[in-house]
Amino acid sequence: MNEIAPPLGIVWDVRDPDYYRKALLRITWDRQDCPSVLVPFGDFFCIGHSMPVTFNSLPIQVSVNPAEERVFGGAASVSCYFPMPFNEHAKVEIINENDVPFGLYFQIDYELYQEKLGADTAYFHACWKRQLPCEGWGNDILTNSPEINSVSNLTGENNYVLLETEGEGHYVGCNLSVKHFQGSWWGEGDDMFFIDGEEFPSIIGTGTEDYFNHAWGMQQGNHSLYHGSILHERDLPEAYQVAYRFHIEDPVHFQKSIKVTMEHGHANHLSDDWSTTAYWYQKLPTKPFGIQGVEERIPLKLGETAVQKISPEITQDISNARESLEERKRTFFPAQRTVHEQYEETTRQYSKDNILYGKKLREGLKK
């Protein structure tokens, strides 16, 4: 029998397109009662939607054979270089919640020291969340339309929550996976950080794409040490996006608590599929957190969608925006059509005049 390598396209084990979400990475430090890291195996390494793509950042890298890229469950090499200090005990587990096995080989590098770490040591943490779908109020309204932009959200109510924890530490970044349903685009939502119990966020961004250090949308294939777009909404027939932002040089410190949130669309108007991995460091003990069950983690495939929810609370701003949209439908759109018809008629007349002018010019040349 000839052995044929998987990169050539033949794999002998069972291929499950969802195994990146069905397997969990769980890490527990110094015999704590609860883990400090509990994330789907793929999402920890920025493999969103279970579709790996080759990319390079400072703390995480993924290397994929071209035939496996953007394929659900495609094989990949993954690496993580986040420092993970511990004193007496570290337990790193892969929990396979699938009904079939999968192959995995690994290498963990660590150093031992004579002196113990101090009581103020910040331990590495990571958690994963998903909302399918987010509860938007304006899925039927085009992103960046006047009506959408007229609504404000100053308190962060109904924002998507990436991280909410208590203790002392610093937030060092996240990855975000989005499947967009509306058809315009998924961004324009502001990031909002509530530090140490703030009612009003001390950090407010200017748009999801801006938080990920892009602008005018997310740029295709643009990834660097600290930020980038791994899977771009134009890479596939449907809008799948995976982006990352690492606060290595600019960590967000907190003394008592932190809540990291983002709007899903401007003022939370969109109902898309969002999932995130948040990375942070904090002192032990850790406030326990869980993770959604296997069925709630499975990524949506091509052609699959979700029932778009409408936010149950309709504020006065939202009511005014909808009334404004209806008024614009009654007045602006007909007027716009009239202008377009005038342009069309003018263009047709120019075409006729050009034909006549060309004819006269040719007749003049003959003489």
Salt bridges, closest charged atoms under 4 A:
ASP16 OD2 - LYS22 NZ 2.98
ASP18 OD1 - LYS301 NZ 2.62
ASP43 OD1 - ARG21 NE 2.64
GLU68 OE1 - ARG15 NH2 3.01
GLU69 OE1 - ARG70 NH1 3.74
GLU88 OE2 - LYS116 NZ 2.66
GLU93 OE1 - ARG26 NE 2.91
GLU93 OE2 - LYS91 NZ 3.88
GLU97 OE1 - ARG297 NH2 2.69
ASP140 OD1 - ARG322 NH2 2.92
GLU147 OE1 - ARG328 NH2 2.68
GLU166 OE2 - LYS287 NZ 3.58
GLU168 OE1 - LYS283 NZ 3.02
ASP235 OD2 - ARG70 NE 3.48
GLU238 OE1 - LYS179 NZ 3.05
ASP250 OD2 - ARG245 NH2 2.85
ASP250 OD2 - HIS247 ND1 3.44
ASP272 OD2 - HIS180 ND1 2.78
ASP273 OD2 - ARG130 NH2 2.93
GLU326 OE2 - LYS329 NZ 3.50
GLU327 OE1 - ARG330 NH2 2.44
GLU341 OE2 - ARG337 NE 3.53
GLU344 OE2 - ARG337 NH1 3.47
GLU345 OE1 - ARG348 NH2 2.99
